[in-house]
């Protein structure tokens, strides 16, 4: 894997995140997480989930060695949450967050995609929720994908606007972080409580300059970025019996593109790629 924007000749995966779709619908997700933990280089296994099934899985995930859980939580209003998610249960998500903490999973975060006119009025409430629950909150800019241009224009809220909302209601202290970290991190204080809050922006391209993440889709294709239309058919090469050294050569050439960011076309939809 690369570090600090430079690709090295040897790949070493140190952090793996199981995402989706929804990873917790897989009946053996704990076994998958446990197998990942067996790789010597892997030092962190995380799960990103919509939280609907998390309460029942929390203990098994912790036993399997899962270090962190990111839970999508775009609203604290029951009806609004159901509207945004197409019928999801807010109560289940909240129970899952608390079960994950009780199980001893080291880091629990909530991911909030901020949408103007939809949930941007809840930024402060979500920060206070994270303070009370002892978890981190991450606010994400809305990303534009295939077929979303019109709604994106109406709903987009910039990372600067999110920061200004935080600064207007709380004491906000910028924090340093790893160079490859995608979120701009802050310690936010108010009412005698505090929480770590991250803001993730994708529109200005700055995040891309230090990102060292890659994605393997459910059908075995490698992507350097969610919005990159170009993929490497990793599973296809394996099934075709391509020698390992040839596969690594192809991966190195593809990963070298990470060191030379270029405008990405943004083809494809999140439903196909996975969130």
Secondary structure, DSSP 8 states (H G I E B T S, - for coil): --BTTB--SS----EEEE-SS-GGGSTTHHHHHHHHHTSTT--EEEEEE-SSSHHHHHHHHHHTT--EEEEE---SSHHHHHHHHTS--HHHHHHHHHHHHHHT-SEEEEEEE--TTTTGGGHHHHHHHHHHHT-EEEEE-----TT-HHHHHHH---HHHHHHHHHHHSEEEE----TT--SEEEEEEETTEEEEEEEE--SSSHHHHH----EE-TTSEEESSTT----EEHHHHHHTT--HHHHHHHHHHHHGGGGS-------S-HHHH--
